[in-house]
Amino acid sequence: MKRFLILVVVVAMMTALIVTPVMAAGKNGQSGKSNVGHVYLYEKDADWEAVAGGAWGKYNYKLSDEGELTEVSGVFNGHGLDADVEYSLIYYPEVAPNPWPTGGYEVVVIGSGMANEDGNVHITGAVVIGGPDTQPAIGDYVDMTGDKIWLVLSSDLTDSVMTGWNPSEYLFDDDLINTGA
């Protein structure tokens, strides 16, 4: 009876260890007014849908300070990428009417890393991203709802400007991060 009771307790503890992280996953972004959050990035198809079984990653981030001193820092882990390819995790504000980081607008490189032989990459970094009022605008419009985090080929960047465009090789956010705008 004593052995059976010990076995039940061990099984219950193992179940709790497995189930708790799954139930704690939650949605993207920050919780309430927290400056800590996460965003998932996915390989996407031409219809802007996540590719089933495709490459993906998760960026756990923290925002600090505000205005021109706003900083983002965190850890990105990507999976299912091309082995031995260098990737850069970038930040840029969603700017309309052209919400793409093109036309000579700079992006902020949070960090870079080489995918290992298993297609995994680990990138850390902390950079000042500035406040929304310091970001470039096209016309008079800056979307104040949040900003984008993407994983792109490092070879598509020249001096923090997107000079290449290979979207089938990128991971795109599935939600904007809120920089307090």
C-alpha positions in Angstrom: 0.0 0.0 0.0 2.8 2.4 0.9 4.5 1.7 -2.5 1.2 2.3 -4.3 0.8 5.6 -2.5 4.3 6.7 -3.4 3.7 5.8 -7.0 0.5 7.8 -7.1 2.2 10.9 -5.7 5.1 10.6 -8.2 2.7 10.2 -11.1 0.7 13.3 -9.9 3.9 15.4 -9.6 5.0 14.3 -13.1 1.6 15.2 -14.6 1.7 18.6 -12.9 5.1 19.3 -14.4 4.0 18.4 -17.8 0.5 20.0 -17.8 1.4 23.3 -16.1 3.6 24.8 -18.9 1.1 23.9 -21.5 -1.8 25.6 -19.7 0.4 28.6 -18.9 1.2 29.3 -22.6 -1.4 32.1 -23.0 -1.7 34.6 -25.8 0.9 36.8 -27.4 1.8 40.2 -26.0 2.0 41.7 -22.6 -0.1 40.8 -19.7 -2.1 43.9 -18.7 0.2 46.8 -18.1 3.3 44.6 -17.9 6.4 45.5 -19.8 7.2 41.8 -20.3 5.7 39.8 -23.1 6.2 37.4 -25.9 5.4 37.0 -29.6 5.5 34.0 -31.8 7.0 34.2 -35.3 6.0 31.8 -38.1 7.0 30.9 -41.7 4.0 32.2 -43.7 2.6 31.4 -47.1 1.4 33.8 -49.9 -2.0 34.2 -48.1 -0.2 35.3 -45.0 -1.1 32.1 -43.1 1.3 30.2 -41.0 2.8 27.2 -42.9 1.7 24.0 -41.2 4.8 22.2 -39.9 7.0 25.2 -41.0 9.7 27.1 -39.2 8.7 29.0 -36.2 10.1 30.8 -33.1 9.3 32.6 -29.9 10.6 36.0 -28.8 10.4 36.7 -25.1 11.0 40.4 -24.6 11.0 43.2 -22.0 10.4 46.9 -22.7 12.1 49.5 -20.6 12.2 53.3 -20.4 10.0 55.3 -22.7 10.0 57.8 -25.5 13.3 58.1 -27.3 14.9 55.9 -24.7 12.5 52.9 -25.2 14.6 49.7 -25.2 13.6 46.2 -26.1 15.6 43.3 -24.9 15.0 39.6 -24.9 15.7 36.1 -26.1 14.5 34.6 -29.4 14.6 30.8 -30.1 13.9 29.7 -33.7 13.3 26.2 -35.0 13.0 24.5 -38.4 15.3 27.0 -40.1 17.9 26.3 -42.8 21.1 25.0 -41.2 24.3 27.1 -41.3 22.4 30.3 -42.4 22.8 33.6 -40.5 19.6 35.2 -39.4 18.9 38.6 -37.8 16.0 39.5 -35.5 14.7 42.9 -36.5 12.3 45.5 -35.1 10.5 48.1 -37.0 7.4 50.2 -36.5 4.4 49.4 -38.6 4.2 52.4 -40.9 1.4 53.0 -43.4 0.5 53.2 -46.2 3.4 50.9 -46.8 3.8 48.7 -43.7 6.9 47.0 -45.1 10.5 47.9 -44.2 11.4 49.0 -47.7 12.2 52.2 -49.5 15.4 52.8 -47.6 13.8 52.9 -44.1 16.0 51.5 -41.5 15.2 48.6 -39.2 16.7 48.0 -35.8 18.7 44.8 -35.6 18.1 43.3 -32.2 20.7 40.5 -32.7 21.9 37.9 -35.1 22.8 34.3 -35.0 23.7 31.3 -37.1 21.3 28.4 -37.3 22.9 25.1 -36.2 22.8 21.8 -38.0 19.4 21.1 -36.6 17.9 24.4 -37.9 17.8 26.0 -34.5 18.9 29.6 -33.7 19.3 31.4 -30.3 19.5 35.2 -30.5 19.7 37.6 -27.6 20.0 41.4 -27.7 19.1 44.7 -26.2 18.6 47.8 -28.3 17.1 51.2 -28.0 14.2 51.4 -30.4 13.1 54.9 -29.6 9.6 56.1 -29.2 7.0 56.2 -31.9 7.5 59.9 -32.5 11.1 59.2 -33.5 10.3 56.6 -36.1 10.1 57.4 -39.8 6.6 58.0 -41.3 5.3 57.8 -44.8 3.2 60.8 -45.3 1.6 61.9 -42.0 0.7 58.4 -40.8 2.3 56.2 -38.2 0.2 53.3 -36.9 0.4 53.6 -33.1 -1.0 50.1 -32.4 2.3 48.4 -32.2 5.5 47.4 -33.9 6.8 44.3 -35.8 9.4 41.7 -34.9 10.7 39.6 -37.8 13.5 37.1 -38.3 15.2 37.8 -41.7 18.2 36.6 -43.5 21.2 38.6 -42.4 22.4 38.7 -46.0 19.2 40.7 -46.9 20.4 43.6 -44.6 22.9 46.3 -45.5 23.6 48.8 -42.7 20.2 48.2 -41.1 18.4 48.7 -44.4 16.4 45.8 -46.0 18.2 45.5 -49.4 17.0 42.0 -50.2 13.5 40.4 -50.0 13.2 36.7 -49.5 10.0 36.3 -47.5 9.9 32.5 -47.9 13.0 32.4 -45.8 11.7 34.7 -43.0 9.7 34.3 -39.9 6.9 36.9 -39.4 5.2 37.9 -36.2 1.6 36.9 -35.6 0.9 39.9 -33.5 2.4 43.4 -33.0 4.3 44.3 -29.8 3.0 47.3 -27.9 5.8 49.8 -27.3 3.6 52.1 -25.3 2.5 54.2 -28.2 
